[in-house]
Amino acid sequence: MGSMKWVLQEGIQSKPDWYQGVTETSRFEQVQKRLHGDKDLDSDCDMPCTPKVWQTPSLFCWSLYRSDGYEVDLVKTHVDKMVGIFACDEFLPLCDEVLDLGNGITTTSIGKTAPSGVSKDGTAANTLVFMTAWAAVHDDFRYHAHDWILKVDPDAVLLPHRMRPLLAQYPSTVYIKNCNMYDGPGWPMMFGSLEAISRPALQLYYDNADRCREELEWEAWGEDLWLGNCLDMLGAESVGNFDIIGDGVCTGANCGDGLKATYHPFKSSEDWFNCTVADNTAMPPPAPPADDGGGDGGADDGGDDPGTGTATPVETTPAAGTATAGTMAARAPPETPAQRWRARAGHCRCHASLHLSRRRPPAVSRFSSPCRLGTAHADQYFVSLLPAGALG
């Protein structure tokens, strides 16, 4: 993975003639496919697995959890059902330590941080913590291929199928102010329970983060006030949209309104899931998955047009006592949706490795394919392919 990020972060800029046909916003699968087909690069990279079909606009969602307290237990219930940020096109769970959340998904650690003080508004003065978290999002680098990046609090009920049409209407370099609790200077503002930022706006921040840190008096601010002021100073456009979240710390959260794309705060799993079923429009029917491509890896290159997917897989059971080629007659039938999906996909495991040519720096001499290495990581990849709600 490290060398894949090197290609996207540095290689395309420093050696554009090596990587024609891909850009800094290409998906990992597109880069791997490009390298696979290039004999001049001395690559033995296999064809990538067929990429998951992303919706439009595509969403990269992340949350930050504390290892102590209620948040980890809450997010494990989200992982079990693959809801909240785990229903986005891609996701990144961050924590102060590496934790197993189930279904092969682990948190990425940002390390232990000092306790937050109190901001001038009476909220947590947690700006430094979230500077570190946003840096981890940048280091992960998958955000670069998505239309929108969402930072979501663990106790926020995110409904991605409602979020997409609300965000699709906006121009590129923009972020959303989601709370209009007051009139006057500084309002509306972006409340931190849900921060929706377009990729170009986020890139503007990444390119100028040091300037914000040096020129803004952020030490006594909450992270949402800091990030909003930073984006404003850098020239990002802001728009007010008060349907992307119903927030109990702003103007209220009515889970039964059938309108909002997020509701906050719901700190117990019971309250969180009760919010999703407060009306029958909260959770959509399972979305059709991408065609697995039969293992050929070339059916869809994951380009800018995410398409609409194909029909939901049909499960069939062979007659008793029979076995056909490709079936697992000696094994018990898969019992869970994740197991059935992996079986249908042929237990694809990408173990591709790229031995970069001697023209490359030694530090980038090998990479693992974006399908991940190892059973646990491969399971995480296949869980990401499941239709929304399929693990319910």
C-alpha positions as CSV (number, residue, x, y, z in Angstrom):
1,M,0.0,0.0,0.0
2,G,2.8,2.4,0.8
3,S,4.2,2.3,-2.7
4,M,0.8,2.7,-4.2
5,K,0.5,5.9,-2.2
6,W,4.0,6.9,-3.4
7,V,2.8,6.6,-7.0
8,L,-0.2,8.8,-6.4
9,Q,1.4,11.3,-4.1
10,E,4.8,11.7,-5.8
11,G,5.4,9.4,-8.7
12,I,2.7,10.9,-11.0
13,Q,4.1,14.4,-10.3
14,S,7.8,13.6,-10.6
15,K,7.6,11.1,-13.4
16,P,4.5,11.8,-15.4
17,D,5.8,9.9,-18.4
18,W,5.9,6.7,-16.3
19,Y,2.2,6.9,-15.3
20,Q,0.3,8.1,-18.3
21,G,-3.4,7.3,-18.1
22,V,-3.7,7.8,-14.4
23,T,-3.9,11.0,-12.3
24,E,-3.6,12.0,-8.6
25,T,-7.4,11.4,-8.2
26,S,-7.3,7.9,-9.7
27,R,-8.5,5.0,-7.6
28,F,-5.9,2.5,-6.4
29,E,-7.4,-0.2,-8.7
30,Q,-6.9,2.1,-11.7
31,V,-3.2,2.6,-10.8
32,Q,-2.7,-1.1,-10.3
33,K,-4.4,-1.9,-13.7
34,R,-2.1,0.7,-15.4
35,L,1.0,-0.9,-13.9
36,H,-0.2,-4.4,-14.7
37,G,-0.4,-3.5,-18.4
38,D,2.9,-1.7,-18.7
39,K,5.8,-3.9,-19.8
40,D,8.3,-1.0,-19.7
41,L,8.0,-0.7,-15.9
42,D,9.2,-4.3,-15.4
43,S,6.1,-4.9,-13.4
44,D,4.8,-8.3,-12.3
45,C,1.7,-6.7,-10.8
46,D,-1.5,-8.8,-11.2
47,M,-4.7,-7.4,-12.5
48,P,-6.6,-5.8,-9.6
49,C,-9.9,-7.3,-8.3
50,T,-12.9,-5.7,-9.8
51,P,-13.5,-2.5,-7.8
52,K,-16.6,-1.8,-5.9
53,V,-19.0,0.5,-7.7
54,W,-19.2,3.8,-6.0
55,Q,-22.4,6.0,-5.9
56,T,-22.6,9.6,-7.1
57,P,-21.3,11.7,-5.5
58,S,-18.9,9.3,-3.8
59,L,-18.4,9.6,-0.1
60,F,-15.3,9.0,2.0
61,C,-16.3,9.0,5.6
62,W,-14.3,8.8,8.8
63,S,-14.8,9.0,12.6
64,L,-12.5,9.3,15.6
65,Y,-13.2,7.1,18.6
66,R,-11.8,7.1,22.1
67,S,-10.7,3.6,23.3
68,D,-12.3,4.3,26.7
69,G,-15.9,5.1,27.2
70,Y,-19.0,4.2,25.1
71,E,-17.8,5.0,21.6
72,V,-16.1,1.7,20.7
73,D,-19.0,-0.5,21.8
74,L,-21.4,1.8,19.8
75,V,-19.3,1.6,16.6
76,K,-19.0,-2.2,16.8
77,T,-22.8,-2.3,16.4
78,H,-22.4,-0.1,13.3
79,V,-19.8,-2.4,11.9
80,D,-22.0,-5.4,12.6
81,K,-24.8,-3.9,10.4
82,M,-22.4,-2.0,8.1
83,V,-24.3,1.2,8.7
84,G,-23.3,4.8,9.4
85,I,-19.9,5.6,8.0
86,F,-19.5,1.9,7.0
87,A,-22.3,2.4,4.4
88,C,-20.2,5.1,2.6
89,D,-18.2,4.2,-0.5
90,E,-15.0,4.0,1.6
91,F,-14.4,4.7,5.3
92,L,-11.7,5.2,7.9
93,P,-12.2,4.5,11.6
94,L,-9.6,6.3,13.7
95,C,-8.8,5.8,17.4
96,D,-6.1,6.4,19.9
97,E,-5.1,2.8,19.6
98,V,-5.6,-0.1,17.2
99,L,-8.8,-2.0,18.0
100,D,-10.6,-4.8,16.3
101,L,-14.1,-3.7,15.4
102,G,-15.3,-7.0,13.9
103,N,-15.9,-8.1,10.3
104,G,-12.1,-7.8,9.7
105,I,-12.2,-4.0,10.3
106,T,-9.6,-2.4,12.6
107,T,-9.1,1.1,13.7
108,T,-6.1,3.2,12.5
109,S,-4.3,4.6,15.5
110,I,-3.4,8.3,15.8
111,G,-1.8,7.7,19.1
112,K,-2.6,8.9,22.6
113,T,-3.4,12.6,22.8
114,A,-3.4,15.1,25.7
115,P,-6.8,15.7,27.3
116,S,-8.8,18.6,25.7
117,G,-9.5,21.7,27.6
118,V,-12.6,23.9,27.3
119,S,-13.1,26.2,24.3
120,K,-14.3,29.7,24.5
121,D,-17.8,28.5,23.6
122,G,-17.9,25.9,26.4
123,T,-17.1,22.9,24.1
124,A,-14.0,20.8,24.0
125,A,-10.9,22.7,22.9
126,N,-9.9,19.7,20.7
127,T,-8.4,21.4,17.7
128,L,-5.0,19.8,18.1
129,V,-6.5,16.3,18.4
130,F,-8.4,16.8,15.1
131,M,-5.4,18.3,13.3
132,T,-3.7,15.0,14.0
133,A,-6.8,13.1,12.8
134,W,-7.1,15.1,9.6
135,A,-3.4,14.4,9.0
136,A,-4.2,10.7,9.3
137,V,-6.9,11.0,6.7
138,H,-4.3,12.6,4.4
139,D,-1.8,9.8,5.1
140,D,-4.4,7.2,4.3
141,F,-4.9,9.0,1.0
142,R,-8.0,7.2,-0.2
143,Y,-9.9,10.5,0.1
144,H,-8.2,11.8,-3.0
145,A,-10.4,9.8,-5.3
146,H,-13.8,10.8,-3.7
147,D,-16.1,13.7,-4.3
148,W,-16.9,14.5,-0.7
149,I,-15.2,13.8,2.6
150,L,-17.4,13.5,5.7
151,K,-16.1,13.6,9.3
152,V,-18.9,12.1,11.4
153,D,-19.1,11.9,15.2
154,P,-19.6,8.4,16.5
155,D,-23.0,9.2,18.0
156,A,-24.3,10.7,14.7
157,V,-26.8,8.7,12.7
158,L,-25.5,9.0,9.2
159,L,-27.7,8.0,6.2
160,P,-25.6,8.2,3.1
161,H,-28.4,7.6,0.7
162,R,-30.0,10.9,1.8
163,M,-26.7,12.7,1.9
164,R,-25.7,12.2,-1.7
165,P,-28.5,14.2,-3.4
166,L,-28.0,17.0,-0.9
167,L,-24.3,17.3,-1.8
168,A,-24.6,16.7,-5.5
169,Q,-25.9,20.2,-6.2
170,Y,-22.8,22.1,-5.1
171,P,-19.7,23.3,-7.0
172,S,-16.3,21.8,-6.3
173,T,-14.4,23.9,-3.8
174,V,-17.0,24.1,-1.1
175,Y,-17.9,23.1,2.5
176,I,-21.2,23.0,4.2
177,K,-22.4,25.2,7.1
178,N,-25.0,23.1,8.8
179,C,-26.2,25.0,11.9
180,N,-28.3,28.2,11.8
181,M,-29.1,28.4,15.5
182,Y,-28.4,32.1,15.7
183,D,-28.4,35.2,13.5
184,G,-25.3,37.4,13.5
185,P,-21.6,37.3,12.9
186,G,-20.1,33.8,12.6
187,W,-23.5,32.2,11.8
188,P,-24.4,29.9,10.2
189,M,-21.5,27.7,11.0
190,M,-20.3,24.1,10.4
191,F,-21.0,22.1,13.6
192,G,-18.5,19.3,14.2
193,S,-21.0,16.5,14.5
194,L,-21.0,16.3,10.7
195,E,-18.4,18.1,8.6
196,A,-19.0,17.8,4.8
197,I,-16.1,19.1,2.7
198,S,-15.6,18.6,-1.0
199,R,-12.3,17.1,-2.1
200,P,-10.9,20.3,-3.7
201,A,-11.8,22.3,-0.5
202,L,-10.1,19.7,1.6
203,Q,-7.1,19.7,-0.7
204,L,-6.9,23.5,-0.2
205,Y,-6.7,22.9,3.5
206,Y,-4.0,20.2,3.1
207,D,-1.9,22.5,0.9
208,N,-2.1,25.3,3.4
209,A,-2.6,23.7,6.8
210,D,0.6,25.3,8.2
211,R,-0.7,28.8,7.3
212,C,-3.9,28.2,9.3
213,R,-2.0,26.9,12.3
214,E,0.3,29.9,12.3
215,E,-2.1,32.7,11.5
216,L,-5.3,31.7,13.4
217,E,-5.6,31.9,17.2
218,W,-7.0,28.4,17.4
219,E,-5.8,27.2,20.8
220,A,-9.0,28.0,22.6
221,W,-11.3,26.9,19.8
222,G,-13.3,23.8,19.1
223,E,-12.1,21.9,16.0
224,D,-15.2,22.8,14.0
225,L,-14.7,26.5,14.6
226,W,-11.0,26.2,13.7
227,L,-11.6,24.2,10.5
228,G,-14.4,26.5,9.3
229,N,-12.3,29.6,9.9
230,C,-9.3,28.0,8.2
231,L,-11.3,27.1,5.1
232,D,-12.8,30.6,5.0
233,M,-9.3,32.2,5.3
234,L,-8.0,30.0,2.4
235,G,-10.8,31.1,0.1
236,A,-13.1,28.0,0.1
237,E,-16.7,28.7,-0.7
238,S,-19.3,27.9,2.0
239,V,-23.0,27.2,1.6
240,G,-25.7,26.7,4.2
241,N,-27.6,23.5,4.1
242,F,-29.7,22.7,7.2
243,D,-31.1,19.4,5.9
244,I,-27.9,17.5,6.0
245,I,-28.2,17.1,9.8
246,G,-30.8,17.5,12.6
247,D,-28.6,18.2,15.6
248,G,-29.8,18.2,19.2
249,V,-27.1,20.7,20.0
250,C,-28.2,23.1,17.2
251,T,-32.0,23.3,16.4
252,G,-33.1,19.8,17.3
253,A,-33.1,16.2,16.0
254,N,-36.4,14.6,14.9
255,C,-35.6,11.2,13.5
256,G,-39.1,10.8,12.2
257,D,-39.1,13.8,9.9
258,G,-38.0,11.7,6.9
259,L,-35.8,14.6,5.7
260,K,-32.4,14.9,7.3
261,A,-29.3,12.9,6.2
262,T,-27.9,12.8,9.7
263,Y,-29.2,12.9,13.3
264,H,-27.2,13.7,16.4
265,P,-26.6,12.8,19.3
266,F,-27.5,9.2,20.0
267,K,-25.0,7.7,22.3
268,S,-26.4,4.2,23.0
269,S,-26.8,1.6,20.3
270,E,-30.5,1.3,21.2
271,D,-31.2,5.0,20.6
272,W,-29.0,5.1,17.5
273,F,-30.8,2.3,15.8
274,N,-34.2,3.4,17.0
275,C,-33.5,6.7,15.2
276,T,-32.9,4.8,11.9
277,V,-36.3,3.1,12.1
278,A,-38.3,6.1,13.4
279,D,-39.9,6.1,9.9
280,N,-39.7,3.7,7.1
281,T,-37.6,5.9,4.8
282,A,-34.6,5.9,7.1
283,M,-32.9,2.8,5.9
284,P,-33.0,2.0,2.1
285,P,-33.5,-1.5,0.6
286,P,-30.2,-3.3,-0.1
287,A,-28.4,-1.7,-3.0
288,P,-27.3,-3.9,-5.9
289,P,-23.6,-4.7,-5.6
290,A,-21.0,-4.3,-8.3
291,D,-20.5,-7.4,-10.6
292,D,-17.6,-9.4,-9.1
293,G,-16.3,-9.9,-12.6
294,G,-15.8,-13.6,-12.2
295,G,-12.2,-12.9,-11.0
296,D,-11.1,-11.5,-14.3
297,G,-10.4,-8.1,-12.7
298,G,-11.0,-6.2,-15.9
299,A,-14.8,-5.8,-16.1
300,D,-14.7,-2.4,-14.6
301,D,-11.7,-0.1,-14.2
302,G,-13.3,2.0,-11.5
303,G,-13.3,5.1,-13.6
304,D,-15.1,8.4,-13.0
305,D,-18.5,7.1,-14.0
306,P,-19.4,4.8,-11.0
307,G,-22.3,3.2,-12.9
308,T,-25.3,1.6,-11.2
309,G,-24.2,-1.9,-10.4
310,T,-25.9,-5.2,-11.3
311,A,-28.5,-7.4,-9.9
312,T,-28.2,-8.7,-6.3
313,P,-26.6,-12.2,-6.3
314,V,-28.9,-15.1,-6.4
315,E,-28.2,-17.9,-4.0
316,T,-28.7,-21.5,-5.2
317,T,-28.4,-24.7,-3.3
318,P,-27.3,-27.9,-5.2
319,A,-29.4,-30.9,-4.9
320,A,-28.6,-33.2,-2.0
321,G,-25.7,-35.5,-2.6
322,T,-24.5,-33.6,-5.7
323,A,-21.3,-31.6,-6.3
324,T,-20.4,-29.4,-9.2
325,A,-17.1,-27.9,-10.3
326,G,-16.3,-24.8,-8.2
327,T,-18.6,-25.7,-5.3
328,M,-17.5,-26.5,-1.8
329,A,-19.4,-29.8,-1.4
330,A,-17.3,-30.9,1.5
331,R,-18.0,-27.8,3.6
332,A,-21.0,-26.5,5.4
333,P,-22.8,-23.9,3.3
334,P,-21.9,-20.2,4.2
335,E,-24.0,-19.0,7.1
336,T,-23.6,-15.3,7.0
337,P,-24.1,-12.7,4.2
338,A,-20.4,-11.9,4.3
339,Q,-19.5,-15.6,3.9
340,R,-22.0,-16.0,1.1
341,W,-20.6,-12.9,-0.7
342,R,-17.0,-14.1,-0.4
343,A,-18.0,-17.5,-1.7
344,R,-19.7,-16.0,-4.7
345,A,-16.7,-13.9,-5.4
346,G,-14.5,-17.0,-5.5
347,H,-12.6,-16.1,-2.4
348,C,-10.6,-13.7,-4.5
349,R,-7.4,-12.7,-2.7
350,C,-5.1,-10.1,-4.3
351,H,-1.6,-11.0,-3.4
352,A,-0.1,-9.0,-6.2
353,S,3.3,-7.5,-5.6
354,L,5.1,-5.0,-7.8
355,H,8.9,-5.1,-8.0
356,L,9.5,-1.6,-9.3
357,S,12.2,-1.1,-11.8
358,R,15.7,-0.2,-10.7
359,R,14.9,3.4,-11.6
360,R,12.7,3.6,-8.5
361,P,14.0,4.6,-5.0
362,P,14.7,1.5,-2.8
363,A,12.0,2.6,-0.3
364,V,9.3,1.9,-2.8
365,S,10.5,-1.4,-4.1
366,R,7.3,-3.4,-3.3
367,F,3.6,-2.9,-2.7
368,S,0.6,-4.9,-1.7
369,S,-2.5,-4.6,-3.9
370,P,-5.4,-2.4,-2.7
371,C,-7.4,-5.6,-2.0
372,R,-5.1,-6.0,1.0
373,L,-3.0,-8.9,2.2
374,G,-4.0,-11.4,4.8
375,T,-7.3,-13.0,5.6
376,A,-8.5,-10.3,8.0
377,H,-7.8,-7.5,5.6
378,A,-9.3,-9.4,2.7
379,D,-12.4,-10.0,4.8
380,Q,-12.5,-6.2,5.3
381,Y,-12.4,-5.7,1.6
382,F,-15.2,-8.2,0.9
383,V,-17.4,-6.7,3.7
384,S,-17.0,-3.4,1.9
385,L,-18.5,-5.0,-1.2
386,L,-21.7,-6.0,0.6
387,P,-24.9,-4.3,-0.2
388,A,-26.1,-1.7,2.3
389,G,-27.7,-3.4,5.2
390,A,-26.8,-6.9,4.0
391,L,-25.3,-7.9,7.3
392,G,-28.6,-7.2,9.2
